[in-house]
Amino acid sequence: MFTAVINAAFPVFALILTGWLCTKAGVLGVKSREGLNRFVIYLALPAQLFSTMSATPLGELAEPGFFAAYGLGIFGTAALYALIARSKGESGLDHIINGMSSAYSNVGFMGIPLCLMVFGKGGLGPSIITTLFTVSVLFAATIMVADLHRFSHTSPLTAFKNVARSMLRNPLLLAPALGLAWSYFQLEMPLAVGRYIELVSDAATPCALIAIGLFLAETSGWGRNPIVIRIAVLKLLVQPALTAFLVLYVFEMPRLWQLVAILASALPVGTGPFMMAQIYDRDAQASAQAILVSTVLSVFTISLLIAWISQQLPT
């Protein structure tokens, strides 16, 4: 199991390292990172969101206990970060994005492969739902909260208009909404168009991770960043503990779905918060460092969790 987790985590670390080395060698620079960021935000990530939503039959979302437990685990962890951040004097868009980091699992790049390895094909359905909830619902909620904060100085009516206008123009919200409609009406995707979307979609996570490496190579001040430590602890320990309590003692669902929810919630920080920081032109240092630190630490935490999960599976 330890080897399987390393195999899942190593590509994440290696892609970040690739970006870091390219910057240090002078191969790529600030303009390259800005170009990669814009490609991911406006093309690759929307394609990934649309592809995921459009290819998922809505019937697979018919496990309300799973949906509620996993969702409450996400937003409960983000809310806990907000409470701690307020007591520490953090405020503004930065603490909203950091709250997202504390609950944003790397479900697509690490979660689905690990679930298939641990649970077989039976784990594919619930793992896809965790991906939908993370990259669509959490993304949308964070954008909404961030826009409400940005326009909070205006009148309520003006704020509502500005938030609505901003959300309607955001490709990261339009893409999953369009994918949901595509799935609902069971439209057929032309083969050539589907292949095109797949190619663009597949580039989202690798390009985002390389962009993180480029960013980290340009920044300094690693040291002991209390925000990064806080995010890593919440992400790797608190969120899976909260989700485990909800799936085991509060909501009813099949045993396999319980275990998938716990494993997905224990994954390290994904690339979403880093891209969110780029969208709103905020300092992305905490989210970038949290991705790297949590990925390294998750090799040990997830290995222990998978060992426990293996004992819970029927023989």
C-alpha positions in Angstrom: 0.0 0.0 0.0 2.9 2.4 0.8 4.2 1.9 -2.7 0.8 2.6 -4.2 0.5 5.9 -2.3 4.0 6.9 -3.4 3.1 6.1 -7.0 0.1 8.3 -6.7 1.9 11.2 -4.9 5.2 11.1 -6.9 3.8 12.6 -10.2 2.4 15.5 -8.2 5.7 16.2 -6.5 7.7 15.6 -9.8 5.6 18.1 -11.8 6.0 20.8 -9.2 9.8 20.0 -9.1 9.8 20.2 -12.9 8.4 23.8 -12.8 10.8 24.8 -10.1 13.9 23.4 -12.0 12.8 25.1 -15.2 12.7 28.5 -13.4 16.0 28.0 -11.8 17.6 26.9 -15.1 16.2 30.0 -16.8 14.1 27.9 -19.2 10.7 29.3 -18.0 10.0 32.6 -16.2 7.2 34.9 -15.0 5.6 35.3 -18.5 5.6 31.5 -18.9 3.8 31.1 -15.5 1.3 33.8 -16.4 0.6 32.1 -19.7 0.2 28.7 -18.0 -2.1 30.1 -15.4 -4.4 31.7 -18.0 -4.4 28.5 -20.1 -5.5 26.5 -17.1 -8.1 29.0 -15.8 -9.7 29.9 -19.1 -9.3 26.7 -21.2 -8.1 23.5 -19.5 -9.9 23.7 -16.1 -13.3 24.6 -17.7 -12.8 21.8 -20.1 -12.1 19.4 -17.2 -15.2 20.6 -15.3 -17.4 20.3 -18.4 -16.0 16.9 -19.2 -16.5 15.5 -15.7 -20.1 16.8 -15.4 -21.3 15.9 -18.9 -20.0 12.3 -18.6 -21.6 11.6 -15.2 -25.1 10.2 -15.3 -27.3 12.1 -12.8 -28.5 8.8 -11.4 -25.0 8.4 -9.8 -25.8 11.3 -7.5 -28.7 9.5 -5.9 -26.9 8.6 -2.7 -28.0 11.6 -0.5 -26.3 10.4 2.7 -22.9 10.2 0.9 -23.5 13.6 -0.7 -24.5 15.2 2.6 -21.7 13.7 4.6 -18.9 14.5 2.1 -20.2 18.0 1.6 -20.5 18.7 5.3 -17.0 17.4 5.8 -15.7 19.9 3.2 -17.7 23.0 4.4 -17.3 22.1 8.1 -13.5 22.0 7.6 -13.5 25.3 5.7 -15.7 26.9 8.4 -13.3 25.7 11.1 -10.4 27.3 9.2 -12.4 30.6 9.0 -13.0 30.5 12.8 -9.3 29.9 13.6 -8.2 32.5 11.0 -10.5 35.1 12.5 -9.0 34.5 16.0 -5.5 34.9 14.4 -6.5 38.2 12.8 -6.7 36.9 9.2 -9.3 38.5 6.9 -10.2 39.2 3.3 -9.9 37.2 0.2 -6.7 35.5 1.4 -8.3 33.7 4.3 -11.3 32.7 2.1 -8.8 31.0 -0.4 -6.9 29.4 2.5 -10.1 28.1 3.9 -10.7 26.5 0.5 -7.2 25.0 0.6 -8.0 23.3 3.9 -10.9 21.3 2.3 -9.9 21.0 -1.3 -8.8 17.4 -1.9 -6.7 16.3 -4.9 -9.5 14.0 -5.9 -8.9 13.9 -9.7 -5.2 13.4 -9.9 -4.7 11.2 -6.9 -8.2 10.2 -5.6 -9.6 8.3 -8.5 -6.5 6.2 -9.1 -6.2 5.4 -5.4 -9.9 4.5 -5.1 -9.6 2.1 -8.1 -6.6 0.5 -6.6 -8.2 0.1 -3.1 -11.8 -0.6 -4.0 -11.7 -1.8 -7.6 -14.4 -0.7 -10.1 -17.0 -0.4 -7.3 -15.1 2.7 -6.0 -15.3 4.6 -9.3 -18.9 5.9 -8.9 -18.4 7.5 -5.4 -14.9 8.7 -6.3 -16.4 10.6 -9.3 -19.0 12.2 -7.0 -16.2 13.4 -4.7 -14.5 14.9 -7.8 -17.7 16.7 -8.8 -18.3 18.0 -5.3 -14.8 19.3 -5.0 -14.1 20.8 -8.3 -17.6 22.1 -9.0 -19.5 22.8 -5.8 -16.6 23.9 -3.6 -15.2 26.0 -6.5 -18.6 27.6 -7.1 -19.1 28.3 -3.4 -15.7 29.9 -3.0 -16.2 32.1 -6.0 -19.5 33.2 -4.6 -18.1 34.0 -1.2 -15.1 35.8 -2.7 -17.3 37.9 -4.9 -19.6 38.8 -2.0 -16.5 39.9 -0.1 -15.2 42.0 -3.1 -18.5 43.9 -3.5 -19.4 44.1 0.2 -18.6 47.8 0.3 -21.5 48.5 -2.1 -25.3 48.5 -1.5 -27.0 45.1 -1.2 -28.7 45.5 -4.6 -25.5 46.7 -6.3 -23.5 43.9 -4.7 -26.1 41.3 -5.9 -25.9 42.6 -9.4 -22.1 42.7 -9.4 -21.9 39.1 -8.0 -24.4 37.8 -10.4 -22.6 39.5 -13.4 -19.2 38.1 -12.2 -20.5 34.6 -11.8 -22.3 34.5 -15.1 -19.0 35.5 -16.8 -16.8 33.0 -14.9 -15.9 30.0 -17.1 -15.2 27.9 -14.0 -19.0 28.2 -13.2 -20.3 28.2 -16.7 -18.5 25.0 -17.7 -19.9 22.7 -15.1 -23.4 24.2 -15.5 -23.2 23.5 -19.2 -21.9 20.0 -18.5 -24.8 19.4 -16.0 -27.3 20.4 -18.7 -25.6 18.2 -21.2 -25.9 15.2 -18.9 -29.5 16.0 -17.9 -30.6 16.0 -21.6 -28.4 13.0 -22.4 -27.0 14.7 -25.4 -24.5 12.8 -27.6 -21.0 14.1 -27.8 -19.5 14.1 -31.4 -16.4 11.9 -31.3 -14.0 14.6 -32.6 -15.4 17.2 -30.2 -15.2 14.9 -27.3 -11.6 14.0 -28.1 -10.7 17.7 -28.3 -12.3 18.4 -24.9 -10.5 15.4 -23.4 -7.1 16.6 -24.7 -7.5 20.1 -23.3 -9.0 18.7 -20.0 -6.1 16.3 -19.5 -3.6 19.2 -19.5 -5.3 21.1 -16.6 -3.7 19.4 -13.6 -0.1 18.9 -15.1 0.0 22.5 -16.2 -1.3 23.8 -12.9 1.3 21.8 -11.0 4.1 23.0 -13.2 2.8 26.6 -12.7 3.0 26.0 -8.9 6.6 24.9 -9.3 7.4 28.1 -11.3 5.7 30.2 -8.6 7.5 28.5 -5.7 10.9 29.1 -7.5 10.1 32.8 -7.6 9.1 33.1 -3.9 11.1 33.0 -0.7 10.3 32.9 3.0 9.5 29.3 3.4 10.4 28.9 7.1 7.6 27.8 9.4 4.5 29.3 7.9 1.8 28.8 10.5 -0.9 29.1 7.8 0.6 26.3 5.8 0.8 24.1 8.9 -2.8 24.9 9.8 -4.0 24.0 6.3 -2.1 20.7 6.3 -3.4 19.7 9.7 -6.9 20.5 8.8 -6.7 18.8 5.4 -4.9 15.6 6.4 -6.3 15.0 9.9 -9.4 17.1 10.7 -11.4 16.7 7.5 -11.1 12.9 7.3 -11.9 12.6 11.0 -15.0 14.8 10.6 -16.1 13.0 7.4 -15.5 9.6 9.1 -17.8 10.6 12.0 -20.5 11.8 9.5 -20.4 8.7 7.3 -20.1 6.2 10.1 -22.5 7.6 12.8 -24.8 10.2 11.2 -25.7 9.3 7.6 -26.7 5.9 6.1 -24.9 4.6 3.0 -23.2 1.4 1.8 -20.0 0.4 3.6 -17.9 0.9 0.4 -19.2 4.5 0.0 -18.3 5.2 3.6 -14.7 4.2 3.0 -14.4 6.1 -0.3 -15.6 9.3 1.4 -13.1 8.9 4.2 -10.2 8.2 1.8 -11.2 11.1 -0.5 -11.4 13.5 2.4 -7.9 12.5 3.5 -6.2 13.4 0.2 -3.7 16.3 0.1 -4.5 19.8 -1.2 -5.3 20.0 -4.9 -4.5 22.7 -7.4 -7.8 24.5 -7.2 -6.9 27.0 -4.4 -3.7 28.0 -6.2 -5.7 28.7 -9.4 -8.3 30.6 -7.3 -5.5 32.9 -5.9 -4.4 33.6 -9.5 -7.9 34.4 -10.6 -8.3 37.1 -7.8 -4.7 38.3 -8.1 -3.9 37.3 -4.5 -0.7 36.0 -2.9 -0.7 32.3 -3.7 2.3 31.4 -1.6 0.3 29.7 1.2 -1.8 27.6 -1.1 1.2 26.6 -3.3 3.3 25.6 -0.2 0.3 23.7 1.3 -0.1 21.6 -1.9 3.6 20.6 -1.7 3.7 20.0 2.1 0.4 18.1 2.3 1.4 15.9 -0.7 4.6 14.9 1.0 3.0 14.2 4.3 0.1 12.4 2.8 2.4 9.5 1.7 2.5 8.5 5.4 -1.1 9.5 6.5 -2.8 7.9 3.5 -0.7 4.8 3.8 -1.9 4.3 7.4 -5.5 5.1 6.4 -5.4 2.5 3.5 -4.0 -0.1 5.9 -7.0 0.5 8.2 -9.4 0.5 5.2 -8.1 -2.8 4.0 -9.2 -4.3 7.3 -12.7 -3.0 6.9 -13.3 -4.4 3.4 -15.2 -7.7 3.1 -12.9 -10.6 2.3 
